[in-house]
């Protein structure tokens, strides 16, 4: 995929967002053509191509960044958009990394139309002191531990166990108070939190992240309803563009039903 015209401008806007959004919680280091975000919170960050990079990356560039990540004791990770930095995938693979490629989707928030919420399900945003915040993180943990779209037995008990094992949430509460992270949940009266996700608004753009539904609650339209709640919250904040990385083509087709379209390929480099 080669972007031109309006699509190129869209990708430049997405790149600027991806460069900006980790900065409030990271120490930033420039390593030639790559920027390293060293997280100051429990969320793990990564390296990315330097914003505005115009050139070819090499395996040596990637090896140098990985050496710095090892020296710092942080995970060796790269994230980028293939269409704006097409040389990085080959460089990362040559430097001993495994590259995962997934659909990068975008939505013009002004064109969003609400999706139906299943009967018996409520979708709401959480403030920093909401008692459901810990359950929301447990639900996401369980959902991503069962990463496919299949249903299964893991439900409220698994969520509560994951929530109990989670670390402190002070950093997340601080981000919610500052308005840089917004968290929403889907709940039922009998099960409590069955799905959760978040978005990170900045300069009119927001990435929807960590949207997950407990396996026991899947195939009921809950995930899409939760996505709708996040989009509507973003729109209320003045966000014009929502983006997300779909885990697979099947997941991308699900989001397409809500108006998202594929605009590029998100790449994730991890040690092979």
Beta strands, then each sheet from edge to edge (+ up, - down):
strand 1: 26-31
strand 2: 34-39
strand 3: 47-49
strand 4: 77-81
strand 5: 97-108
strand 6: 121-126
strand 7: 182-188
strand 8: 192-202
strand 9: 205-213
strand 10: 241-245
strand 11: 261-271
sheet 1: 1+ 2- 3+
sheet 2: 4+ 11- 5+ 10- 9- 8+ 7- 6+
end
